[in-house]
Amino acid sequence: MVSKGRRNFLKVKCLDCDNEQIIFSRAASDVKCIICGKTIVKSRGGKAKIMAHIDKVLN
């Protein structure tokens, strides 16, 4: 059996404008808030660095 690991979608809230977005926990590129443009996810080649408040982990 192959383990699928910890790959989740996350519902996050921007720290600047409180906009909520759904992002992938292992994003391959930086993600910006669609409202204010602040970087909320920085890609690190594996698990991304989340720079926003995580509201919920979606499966």
N, CA, C and O atoms as a Maestro MAE file, in Angstrom:
{
 s_m_m2io_version
 :::
 2.0.0
}

f_m_ct {
 s_m_title
 :::
 protein
 m_atom[236] {
  # First column is atom index #
  i_m_mmod_type
  r_m_x_coord
  r_m_y_coord
  r_m_z_coord
  i_m_residue_number
  s_m_chain_name
  s_m_pdb_residue_name
  s_m_pdb_atom_name
  i_m_atomic_number
  :::
  1 25 0.842 -1.179 0.000 1 A "MET " " N  " 7
  2 3 0.000 0.000 0.000 1 A "MET " " CA " 6
  3 2 0.887 1.241 0.000 1 A "MET " " C  " 6
  4 15 1.912 1.281 0.680 1 A "MET " " O  " 8
  5 25 0.486 2.251 -0.766 2 A "VAL " " N  " 7
  6 3 1.235 3.493 -0.863 2 A "VAL " " CA " 6
  7 2 0.568 4.546 0.000 2 A "VAL " " C  " 6
  8 15 -0.636 4.777 -0.110 2 A "VAL " " O  " 8
  9 25 1.347 5.183 0.858 3 A "SER " " N  " 7
  10 3 0.820 6.246 1.707 3 A "SER " " CA " 6
  11 2 0.668 7.525 0.893 3 A "SER " " C  " 6
  12 15 1.578 7.903 0.155 3 A "SER " " O  " 8
  13 25 -0.475 8.192 1.021 4 A "LYS " " N  " 7
  14 3 -0.673 9.425 0.258 4 A "LYS " " CA " 6
  15 2 -0.109 10.653 0.956 4 A "LYS " " C  " 6
  16 15 -0.103 11.735 0.369 4 A "LYS " " O  " 8
  17 25 0.358 10.521 2.171 5 A "GLY " " N  " 7
  18 3 1.008 11.622 2.873 5 A "GLY " " CA " 6
  19 2 0.051 12.689 3.348 5 A "GLY " " C  " 6
  20 15 -1.161 12.479 3.411 5 A "GLY " " O  " 8
  21 25 0.611 13.839 3.682 6 A "ARG " " N  " 7
  22 3 -0.178 14.962 4.221 6 A "ARG " " CA " 6
  23 2 -0.364 16.024 3.143 6 A "ARG " " C  " 6
  24 15 0.244 17.093 3.204 6 A "ARG " " O  " 8
  25 25 -1.192 15.729 2.175 7 A "ARG " " N  " 7
  26 3 -1.505 16.700 1.126 7 A "ARG " " CA " 6
  27 2 -2.938 17.135 1.326 7 A "ARG " " C  " 6
  28 15 -3.869 16.368 1.080 7 A "ARG " " O  " 8
  29 25 -3.116 18.350 1.767 8 A "ASN " " N  " 7
  30 3 -4.449 18.842 2.093 8 A "ASN " " CA " 6
  31 2 -4.700 20.199 1.455 8 A "ASN " " C  " 6
  32 15 -3.773 20.948 1.145 8 A "ASN " " O  " 8
  33 25 -5.963 20.489 1.272 9 A "PHE " " N  " 7
  34 3 -6.376 21.833 0.924 9 A "PHE " " CA " 6
  35 2 -6.699 22.538 2.230 9 A "PHE " " C  " 6
  36 15 -7.226 21.932 3.164 9 A "PHE " " O  " 8
  37 25 -6.381 23.812 2.285 10 A "LEU " " N  " 7
  38 3 -6.588 24.597 3.499 10 A "LEU " " CA " 6
  39 2 -7.432 25.822 3.186 10 A "LEU " " C  " 6
  40 15 -7.253 26.468 2.154 10 A "LEU " " O  " 8
  41 25 -8.343 26.130 4.079 11 A "LYS " " N  " 7
  42 3 -9.093 27.384 3.980 11 A "LYS " " CA " 6
  43 2 -8.350 28.373 4.867 11 A "LYS " " C  " 6
  44 15 -8.278 28.192 6.083 11 A "LYS " " O  " 8
  45 25 -7.797 29.420 4.257 12 A "VAL " " N  " 7
  46 3 -6.988 30.393 4.992 12 A "VAL " " CA " 6
  47 2 -7.607 31.778 4.902 12 A "VAL " " C  " 6
  48 15 -8.389 32.066 3.996 12 A "VAL " " O  " 8
  49 25 -7.245 32.633 5.859 13 A "LYS " " N  " 7
  50 3 -7.734 34.009 5.894 13 A "LYS " " CA " 6
  51 2 -6.531 34.947 5.851 13 A "LYS " " C  " 6
  52 15 -5.603 34.823 6.651 13 A "LYS " " O  " 8
  53 25 -6.559 35.878 4.915 14 A "CYS " " N  " 7
  54 3 -5.496 36.875 4.776 14 A "CYS " " CA " 6
  55 2 -5.410 37.705 6.061 14 A "CYS " " C  " 6
  56 15 -6.433 38.104 6.617 14 A "CYS " " O  " 8
  57 25 -4.198 37.957 6.521 15 A "LEU " " N  " 7
  58 3 -4.001 38.726 7.748 15 A "LEU " " CA " 6
  59 2 -4.254 40.214 7.550 15 A "LEU " " C  " 6
  60 15 -4.502 40.932 8.520 15 A "LEU " " O  " 8
  61 25 -4.194 40.692 6.298 16 A "ASP " " N  " 7
  62 3 -4.396 42.120 6.040 16 A "ASP " " CA " 6
  63 2 -5.854 42.483 5.793 16 A "ASP " " C  " 6
  64 15 -6.350 43.465 6.345 16 A "ASP " " O  " 8
  65 25 -6.556 41.687 4.956 17 A "CYS " " N  " 7
  66 3 -7.910 42.104 4.553 17 A "CYS " " CA " 6
  67 2 -9.005 41.101 4.949 17 A "CYS " " C  " 6
  68 15 -10.172 41.317 4.620 17 A "CYS " " O  " 8
  69 25 -8.660 40.022 5.638 18 A "ASP " " N  " 7
  70 3 -9.604 38.999 6.096 18 A "ASP " " CA " 6
  71 2 -10.309 38.240 4.965 18 A "ASP " " C  " 6
  72 15 -11.318 37.578 5.208 18 A "ASP " " O  " 8
  73 25 -9.792 38.326 3.738 19 A "ASN " " N  " 7
  74 3 -10.338 37.544 2.636 19 A "ASN " " CA " 6
  75 2 -10.020 36.065 2.865 19 A "ASN " " C  " 6
  76 15 -8.917 35.722 3.290 19 A "ASN " " O  " 8
  77 25 -10.989 35.193 2.582 20 A "GLU " " N  " 7
  78 3 -10.782 33.752 2.721 20 A "GLU " " CA " 6
  79 2 -10.539 33.129 1.358 20 A "GLU " " C  " 6
  80 15 -11.238 33.431 0.391 20 A "GLU " " O  " 8
  81 25 -9.531 32.248 1.290 21 A "GLN " " N  " 7
  82 3 -9.199 31.535 0.068 21 A "GLN " " CA " 6
  83 2 -8.911 30.089 0.414 21 A "GLN " " C  " 6
  84 15 -8.568 29.766 1.552 21 A "GLN " " O  " 8
  85 25 -9.054 29.221 -0.574 22 A "ILE " " N  " 7
  86 3 -8.683 27.815 -0.418 22 A "ILE " " CA " 6
  87 2 -7.389 27.605 -1.189 22 A "ILE " " C  " 6
  88 15 -7.292 27.927 -2.373 22 A "ILE " " O  " 8
  89 25 -6.394 27.057 -0.492 23 A "ILE " " N  " 7
  90 3 -5.073 26.843 -1.095 23 A "ILE " " CA " 6
  91 2 -4.647 25.397 -0.866 23 A "ILE " " C  " 6
  92 15 -5.235 24.689 -0.049 23 A "ILE " " O  " 8
  93 25 -3.619 24.966 -1.595 24 A "PHE " " N  " 7
  94 3 -3.052 23.625 -1.450 24 A "PHE " " CA " 6
  95 2 -1.861 23.710 -0.509 24 A "PHE " " C  " 6
  96 15 -1.046 24.626 -0.623 24 A "PHE " " O  " 8
  97 25 -1.749 22.768 0.418 25 A "SER " " N  " 7
  98 3 -0.691 22.822 1.435 25 A "SER " " CA " 6
  99 2 0.705 22.638 0.852 25 A "SER " " C  " 6
  100 15 1.692 22.995 1.496 25 A "SER " " O  " 8
  101 25 0.802 22.093 -0.340 26 A "ARG " " N  " 7
  102 3 2.097 21.909 -0.997 26 A "ARG " " CA " 6
  103 2 2.132 22.673 -2.321 26 A "ARG " " C  " 6
  104 15 2.443 22.108 -3.370 26 A "ARG " " O  " 8
  105 25 1.813 23.951 -2.255 27 A "ALA " " N  " 7
  106 3 1.759 24.796 -3.444 27 A "ALA " " CA " 6
  107 2 3.126 24.851 -4.129 27 A "ALA " " C  " 6
  108 15 4.157 24.976 -3.468 27 A "ALA " " O  " 8
  109 25 3.121 24.758 -5.450 28 A "ALA " " N  " 7
  110 3 4.358 24.765 -6.230 28 A "ALA " " CA " 6
  111 2 4.835 26.175 -6.552 28 A "ALA " " C  " 6
  112 15 5.957 26.362 -7.022 28 A "ALA " " O  " 8
  113 25 3.991 27.161 -6.301 29 A "SER " " N  " 7
  114 3 4.369 28.552 -6.536 29 A "SER " " CA " 6
  115 2 3.748 29.427 -5.447 29 A "SER " " C  " 6
  116 15 2.834 29.010 -4.737 29 A "SER " " O  " 8
  117 25 4.262 30.630 -5.337 30 A "ASP " " N  " 7
  118 3 3.727 31.567 -4.351 30 A "ASP " " CA " 6
  119 2 2.279 31.906 -4.694 30 A "ASP " " C  " 6
  120 15 1.910 31.974 -5.866 30 A "ASP " " O  " 8
  121 25 1.458 32.118 -3.655 31 A "VAL " " N  " 7
  122 3 0.047 32.466 -3.842 31 A "VAL " " CA " 6
  123 2 -0.191 33.808 -3.167 31 A "VAL " " C  " 6
  124 15 0.220 34.032 -2.028 31 A "VAL " " O  " 8
  125 25 -0.865 34.699 -3.896 32 A "LYS " " N  " 7
  126 3 -1.195 36.022 -3.354 32 A "LYS " " CA " 6
  127 2 -2.685 36.105 -3.086 32 A "LYS " " C  " 6
  128 15 -3.482 35.428 -3.735 32 A "LYS " " O  " 8
  129 25 -3.053 36.934 -2.131 33 A "CYS " " N  " 7
  130 3 -4.456 37.209 -1.845 33 A "CYS " " CA " 6
  131 2 -5.079 37.850 -3.076 33 A "CYS " " C  " 6
  132 15 -4.503 38.766 -3.663 33 A "CYS " " O  " 8
  133 25 -6.254 37.371 -3.466 34 A "ILE " " N  " 7
  134 3 -6.883 37.910 -4.671 34 A "ILE " " CA " 6
  135 2 -7.502 39.286 -4.448 34 A "ILE " " C  " 6
  136 15 -7.873 39.956 -5.411 34 A "ILE " " O  " 8
  137 25 -7.617 39.713 -3.201 35 A "ILE " " N  " 7
  138 3 -8.185 41.036 -2.902 35 A "ILE " " CA " 6
  139 2 -7.092 42.094 -2.743 35 A "ILE " " C  " 6
  140 15 -7.105 43.102 -3.449 35 A "ILE " " O  " 8
  141 25 -6.151 41.878 -1.828 36 A "CYS " " N  " 7
  142 3 -5.158 42.918 -1.530 36 A "CYS " " CA " 6
  143 2 -3.776 42.663 -2.141 36 A "CYS " " C  " 6
  144 15 -2.950 43.576 -2.182 36 A "CYS " " O  " 8
  145 25 -3.509 41.442 -2.616 37 A "GLY " " N  " 7
  146 3 -2.233 41.150 -3.267 37 A "GLY " " CA " 6
  147 2 -1.112 40.709 -2.336 37 A "GLY " " C  " 6
  148 15 0.001 40.466 -2.802 37 A "GLY " " O  " 8
  149 25 -1.368 40.600 -1.049 38 A "LYS " " N  " 7
  150 3 -0.330 40.162 -0.111 38 A "LYS " " CA " 6
  151 2 -0.025 38.677 -0.344 38 A "LYS " " C  " 6
  152 15 -0.935 37.890 -0.600 38 A "LYS " " O  " 8
  153 25 1.243 38.299 -0.256 39 A "THR " " N  " 7
  154 3 1.634 36.897 -0.397 39 A "THR " " CA " 6
  155 2 1.151 36.132 0.828 39 A "THR " " C  " 6
  156 15 1.509 36.467 1.957 39 A "THR " " O  " 8
  157 25 0.335 35.098 0.601 40 A "ILE " " N  " 7
  158 3 -0.186 34.308 1.712 40 A "ILE " " CA " 6
  159 2 0.420 32.911 1.766 40 A "ILE " " C  " 6
  160 15 0.305 32.227 2.782 40 A "ILE " " O  " 8
  161 25 1.069 32.478 0.674 41 A "VAL " " N  " 7
  162 3 1.744 31.175 0.628 41 A "VAL " " CA " 6
  163 2 3.050 31.334 -0.118 41 A "VAL " " C  " 6
  164 15 3.081 31.884 -1.219 41 A "VAL " " O  " 8
  165 25 4.144 30.846 0.487 42 A "LYS " " N  " 7
  166 3 5.437 30.841 -0.178 42 A "LYS " " CA " 6
  167 2 5.839 29.400 -0.431 42 A "LYS " " C  " 6
  168 15 5.856 28.577 0.484 42 A "LYS " " O  " 8
  169 25 6.160 29.107 -1.675 43 A "SER " " N  " 7
  170 3 6.585 27.771 -2.060 43 A "SER " " CA " 6
  171 2 7.981 27.495 -1.512 43 A "SER " " C  " 6
  172 15 8.850 28.366 -1.525 43 A "SER " " O  " 8
  173 25 8.182 26.269 -1.031 44 A "ARG " " N  " 7
  174 3 9.498 25.880 -0.513 44 A "ARG " " CA " 6
  175 2 9.947 24.539 -1.088 44 A "ARG " " C  " 6
  176 15 10.818 23.887 -0.513 44 A "ARG " " O  " 8
  177 25 9.374 24.122 -2.201 45 A "GLY " " N  " 7
  178 3 9.785 22.875 -2.828 45 A "GLY " " CA " 6
  179 2 9.185 21.638 -2.191 45 A "GLY " " C  " 6
  180 15 9.516 20.526 -2.600 45 A "GLY " " O  " 8
  181 25 8.343 21.785 -1.240 46 A "GLY " " N  " 7
  182 3 7.667 20.690 -0.535 46 A "GLY " " CA " 6
  183 2 6.456 21.281 0.137 46 A "GLY " " C  " 6
  184 15 5.575 21.833 -0.522 46 A "GLY " " O  " 8
  185 25 6.410 21.166 1.443 47 A "LYS " " N  " 7
  186 3 5.313 21.788 2.167 47 A "LYS " " CA " 6
  187 2 5.501 23.299 2.146 47 A "LYS " " C  " 6
  188 15 6.559 23.800 2.527 47 A "LYS " " O  " 8
  189 25 4.485 24.020 1.704 48 A "ALA " " N  " 7
  190 3 4.573 25.471 1.557 48 A "ALA " " CA " 6
  191 2 4.540 26.167 2.919 48 A "ALA " " C  " 6
  192 15 4.009 25.635 3.893 48 A "ALA " " O  " 8
  193 25 5.121 27.372 2.963 49 A "LYS " " N  " 7
  194 3 5.064 28.197 4.171 49 A "LYS " " CA " 6
  195 2 3.790 29.028 4.099 49 A "LYS " " C  " 6
  196 15 3.634 29.856 3.200 49 A "LYS " " O  " 8
  197 25 2.880 28.809 5.043 50 A "ILE " " N  " 7
  198 3 1.605 29.505 5.080 50 A "ILE " " CA " 6
  199 2 1.777 30.789 5.878 50 A "ILE " " C  " 6
  200 15 2.164 30.751 7.046 50 A "ILE " " O  " 8
  201 25 1.489 31.929 5.247 51 A "MET " " N  " 7
  202 3 1.647 33.226 5.890 51 A "MET " " CA " 6
  203 2 0.283 33.882 6.059 51 A "MET " " C  " 6
  204 15 0.120 35.078 5.818 51 A "MET " " O  " 8
  205 25 -0.691 33.083 6.475 52 A "ALA " " N  " 7
  206 3 -2.060 33.531 6.700 52 A "ALA " " CA " 6
  207 2 -2.624 32.677 7.835 52 A "ALA " " C  " 6
  208 15 -2.010 31.696 8.256 52 A "ALA " " O  " 8
  209 25 -3.784 33.060 8.314 53 A "HIS " " N  " 7
  210 3 -4.441 32.296 9.382 53 A "HIS " " CA " 6
  211 2 -5.155 31.087 8.765 53 A "HIS " " C  " 6
  212 15 -5.960 31.251 7.849 53 A "HIS " " O  " 8
  213 25 -4.872 29.887 9.253 54 A "ILE " " N  " 7
  214 3 -5.534 28.680 8.758 54 A "ILE " " CA " 6
  215 2 -6.843 28.506 9.519 54 A "ILE " " C  " 6
  216 15 -6.845 28.276 10.728 54 A "ILE " " O  " 8
  217 25 -7.962 28.619 8.790 55 A "ASP " " N  " 7
  218 3 -9.283 28.459 9.388 55 A "ASP " " CA " 6
  219 2 -9.701 27.007 9.470 55 A "ASP " " C  " 6
  220 15 -10.279 26.574 10.467 55 A "ASP " " O  " 8
  221 25 -9.405 26.246 8.409 56 A "LYS " " N  " 7
  222 3 -9.930 24.877 8.342 56 A "LYS " " CA " 6
  223 2 -9.073 24.029 7.412 56 A "LYS " " C  " 6
  224 15 -8.593 24.514 6.387 56 A "LYS " " O  " 8
  225 25 -8.882 22.755 7.771 57 A "VAL " " N  " 7
  226 3 -8.220 21.789 6.912 57 A "VAL " " CA " 6
  227 2 -9.293 20.989 6.198 57 A "VAL " " C  " 6
  228 15 -10.138 20.358 6.833 57 A "VAL " " O  " 8
  229 25 -9.253 21.019 4.873 58 A "LEU " " N  " 7
  230 3 -10.246 20.319 4.064 58 A "LEU " " CA " 6
  231 2 -9.649 19.012 3.553 58 A "LEU " " C  " 6
  232 15 -8.484 18.982 3.155 58 A "LEU " " O  " 8
  233 25 -10.408 17.960 3.559 59 A "ASN " " N  " 7
  234 3 -9.913 16.670 3.066 59 A "ASN " " CA " 6
  235 2 -10.417 16.389 1.689 59 A "ASN " " C  " 6
  236 15 -10.100 15.346 1.117 59 A "ASN " " O  " 8
  :::
 }
 m_bond[235] {
  # First column is bond index #
  i_m_from
  i_m_to
  i_m_order
  :::
  1 1 2 1
  2 2 3 1
  3 3 4 2
  4 3 5 1
  5 5 6 1
  6 6 7 1
  7 7 8 2
  8 7 9 1
  9 9 10 1
  10 10 11 1
  11 11 12 2
  12 11 13 1
  13 13 14 1
  14 14 15 1
  15 15 16 2
  16 15 17 1
  17 17 18 1
  18 18 19 1
  19 19 20 2
  20 19 21 1
  21 21 22 1
  22 22 23 1
  23 23 24 2
  24 23 25 1
  25 25 26 1
  26 26 27 1
  27 27 28 2
  28 27 29 1
  29 29 30 1
  30 30 31 1
  31 31 32 2
  32 31 33 1
  33 33 34 1
  34 34 35 1
  35 35 36 2
  36 35 37 1
  37 37 38 1
  38 38 39 1
  39 39 40 2
  40 39 41 1
  41 41 42 1
  42 42 43 1
  43 43 44 2
  44 43 45 1
  45 45 46 1
  46 46 47 1
  47 47 48 2
  48 47 49 1
  49 49 50 1
  50 50 51 1
  51 51 52 2
  52 51 53 1
  53 53 54 1
  54 54 55 1
  55 55 56 2
  56 55 57 1
  57 57 58 1
  58 58 59 1
  59 59 60 2
  60 59 61 1
  61 61 62 1
  62 62 63 1
  63 63 64 2
  64 63 65 1
  65 65 66 1
  66 66 67 1
  67 67 68 2
  68 67 69 1
  69 69 70 1
  70 70 71 1
  71 71 72 2
  72 71 73 1
  73 73 74 1
  74 74 75 1
  75 75 76 2
  76 75 77 1
  77 77 78 1
  78 78 79 1
  79 79 80 2
  80 79 81 1
  81 81 82 1
  82 82 83 1
  83 83 84 2
  84 83 85 1
  85 85 86 1
  86 86 87 1
  87 87 88 2
  88 87 89 1
  89 89 90 1
  90 90 91 1
  91 91 92 2
  92 91 93 1
  93 93 94 1
  94 94 95 1
  95 95 96 2
  96 95 97 1
  97 97 98 1
  98 98 99 1
  99 99 100 2
  100 99 101 1
  101 101 102 1
  102 102 103 1
  103 103 104 2
  104 103 105 1
  105 105 106 1
  106 106 107 1
  107 107 108 2
  108 107 109 1
  109 109 110 1
  110 110 111 1
  111 111 112 2
  112 111 113 1
  113 113 114 1
  114 114 115 1
  115 115 116 2
  116 115 117 1
  117 117 118 1
  118 118 119 1
  119 119 120 2
  120 119 121 1
  121 121 122 1
  122 122 123 1
  123 123 124 2
  124 123 125 1
  125 125 126 1
  126 126 127 1
  127 127 128 2
  128 127 129 1
  129 129 130 1
  130 130 131 1
  131 131 132 2
  132 131 133 1
  133 133 134 1
  134 134 135 1
  135 135 136 2
  136 135 137 1
  137 137 138 1
  138 138 139 1
  139 139 140 2
  140 139 141 1
  141 141 142 1
  142 142 143 1
  143 143 144 2
  144 143 145 1
  145 145 146 1
  146 146 147 1
  147 147 148 2
  148 147 149 1
  149 149 150 1
  150 150 151 1
  151 151 152 2
  152 151 153 1
  153 153 154 1
  154 154 155 1
  155 155 156 2
  156 155 157 1
  157 157 158 1
  158 158 159 1
  159 159 160 2
  160 159 161 1
  161 161 162 1
  162 162 163 1
  163 163 164 2
  164 163 165 1
  165 165 166 1
  166 166 167 1
  167 167 168 2
  168 167 169 1
  169 169 170 1
  170 170 171 1
  171 171 172 2
  172 171 173 1
  173 173 174 1
  174 174 175 1
  175 175 176 2
  176 175 177 1
  177 177 178 1
  178 178 179 1
  179 179 180 2
  180 179 181 1
  181 181 182 1
  182 182 183 1
  183 183 184 2
  184 183 185 1
  185 185 186 1
  186 186 187 1
  187 187 188 2
  188 187 189 1
  189 189 190 1
  190 190 191 1
  191 191 192 2
  192 191 193 1
  193 193 194 1
  194 194 195 1
  195 195 196 2
  196 195 197 1
  197 197 198 1
  198 198 199 1
  199 199 200 2
  200 199 201 1
  201 201 202 1
  202 202 203 1
  203 203 204 2
  204 203 205 1
  205 205 206 1
  206 206 207 1
  207 207 208 2
  208 207 209 1
  209 209 210 1
  210 210 211 1
  211 211 212 2
  212 211 213 1
  213 213 214 1
  214 214 215 1
  215 215 216 2
  216 215 217 1
  217 217 218 1
  218 218 219 1
  219 219 220 2
  220 219 221 1
  221 221 222 1
  222 222 223 1
  223 223 224 2
  224 223 225 1
  225 225 226 1
  226 226 227 1
  227 227 228 2
  228 227 229 1
  229 229 230 1
  230 230 231 1
  231 231 232 2
  232 231 233 1
  233 233 234 1
  234 234 235 1
  235 235 236 2
  :::
 }
}
